[in-house]
Amino acid sequence: MAASPLPGRSAFGWHSGERAVQELLGASTASRPNPTSLEFPPAHGFRIASNHLLALGALDDEGRPWSTIWGGERGFAQRIAKGVLGIRTLVDRQYDPVAQALLGSAARGNPVRPDDVTTGYKFMSGMSIDFDSRDRVKVMGRLLTSEVGDDDKVGEVQLAMVVQESTGNCPKYINKRDVRAHVSSPRLLSDSLPLPQQAVDLIHKADLFFMSSTNGDSMDTNHRGGPVGFMRLASNEIDKDGSGGVVLVYPEYSGNRLYQSLGNLYLNPKIGIAIPDFDTSDVLYLTGTAQLLLGEAATAVMPHCKLVLQIRVQEARLVADGLPFRGQLGEMSPYDPPLRALVGEAGVLNDAASSAVATAELLKREIITPSISRFIFALHPSATSAASTATPQGSGRLAVKPWLAGQHVTLDFSGELDHGYMHMNNDNPQSLNDDYVRTFTVTNYPPAHLYGDETDMDDGTQVEITVRKHGPATTFLWGYDMRKPLKLPVLGFGGDDNFRLPTAYTENTLRSRNQSIFIAAGVGVTPLLAQAAGVLAAEDGAADGGQEPGLRVLWSLRAEDLALAVDVLSRIPGLASRTRLFVTGKMDSSKYLLEEVRAMGAEVITRRIAEHDVLAPSREPKGRTKYYICTGTELSKVLLVWLAGQTTVSENFAY
């Protein structure tokens, strides 16, 4: 049966919801034809027959979309006639909401076949996915006929779908998997809200889900993928008059700009989601309503994201062993962006404004090691800050609150590095979703006359950052031609107060002999640089001769970066005697630097830091010991295991 064009489309094949979202996002396709085929080409049928899984969407009796995933073996879905997709597979008829919507109470030998070919057909949609090649094909149409076996729990289903639209999709955000068929034994674990912990855990471990939507004339089923945990649970409470409830949020990554799913949701916010657990065959079915958040509204919920979808769940089913397949995770997609978390989640920084509060003019670049440099900027008013504040232009003041020692500055490199939309970029896949906003620890103390100033700073106030060359922003700074002026928007200063070292020492606090143990790896020492002088001065000012120091530094450093230790310890008098430096790597060309560090008064140990090194201070007969951890992710995990039961705080680099 040949498919015919659907009603309500523009001359180029876009429906009103797609056009509206395209305009909202600045991706007008007014003169670009919709690439979706209005038939079912044999090539699409061949690709579907080669794939393991087919996600399906359908509407229940209330018009709510649901999603599911069928299959497990190649060939279960095939093009059986012109414009017709045939499916033959085992299905959970007891708990699968799509099976119930499509098949209803059909009994064996009584196929479901609506009488009216144009209006009686049930909407359905599908997305076939192959995890080996990351291939996917979408189909949209209506149910033609179906027949079920005699098992009302898990039984064979045969159905035919009239395909009215089909399209191939790019391979972005699909993580490879080894998928194999599995005989399921479905058990309903929960069908109530809020979600049970097992459902919450499934959401947290998911790197993929399927979503279905409708615009009233057709349906769409698609996938969303990314790093593990990219879908976030914003709320899991009992809904009280529209507040609380179960709310999910995920970032919308850069795609093909067709906006078929988002276009449907613009017209009809109802959405159906299926989240599979490939390890256990468990599945979480959800239906609810979606809200698209753009620009500042998105960033206010999920920092660094300019487009997110917020889903309010209205009904859920958690089914154990409900899927006919399992799969082992393989290679992650190179297009997966870094994990983004919600405002309010632990370790998430949200101090940056959406527009510039100042500009930072690059004054100087000081190379410390082959991979570490110090960059010095002068702060000036930005055009937007000058226009939006009462600080007069030419007053020599910046309407920006001075930073505190240990805080960070957020710089926007997008004007220099963002080259606009690209559908694919295999040479630099991470660039597609990079906002080029970066946060760096400020490594100099604010000018003394600004201490306690809560309102503004002098025009020209200098800010220093000490950073390792890693990624596009620091690489840009490294290679920038200093003969040309460079001004970057400053989005703000901020930081976690918990990571600020104590600077108010009294005779009583020193007598209690409390300790602050700062553990750093490489440039993880930077949060200490602006704080150390103040901490040491406070200790010295309140000390009663013979007291043990309150601040100690355990610093792990590679031999090729020893020049950083020389630089830091020479710039902060008194810090060397508080420092134990653990040096790893080849020492041949760095021996003179080792001796220079020792001559400054630091203890140098040429091995990795060990558990007994970390725990030794806490075993001394002193007062309270607090550990400040600023290392890479893996070492931080090890340290937190060693320090179980101790008071710890960790700096976060998920900027």
Secondary structure, 3 states (H helix, E strand, C coil): CCCCCCCCECCCCCEHHHHHHHHHCCCCCCCCCCCCECCCCHHHHHHHHCCCEEEEEEECCCCCEEEEEEECCCCCEEEEECCEEEEEEEEECCCCHHHHHHHCCCCCCCCECCCCCCCCCCEEEEEEEECCCCEEEEEEEEEEEEEECCCCCEEEEEEEEEEEEEEEECCCCCCCEEEEECCCCCEEEECCCCCCHHHHHHHHHCCEEEEEEECCCCEEEEEEECCCCCCEEEEEEEEECCEEEEEEEEECCCCCCCCHHHHHHHHCCEEEEEEECCCCCCEEEEEEEEEEEEHHHHHHHCCCCCEEEEEEEEEEEEEECCCCEEEEECCCCCCCCCCCCCCCCCCCCCCCCCCCCEEEEEEEEEEEECCEEEEEEEEECCHHHHHHCCCCCCCCEECCCCCCCCCEEEEECHHHHCCCCCCCCCCCHHHHHCCCEEEEEECCCCCHHHCCCCCCEECCCEEEEEEECCCHHHHHHHHCCCCCCCEEEEEEEECCHHHCCCCCCCHHHHHCCCEEEEEEEHHHHHHHHHHHHHHHHHHHHHCCCCCCCCEEEEEEEEHHHHHHHHHHHHHCCCCHHHEEEEEECCCHHHHHHHHHHHHHCCEEECCCCCHHHHHHHHHCCCCCEEEEEECCHHHHHHHHHHCCCCEEEECCCCC
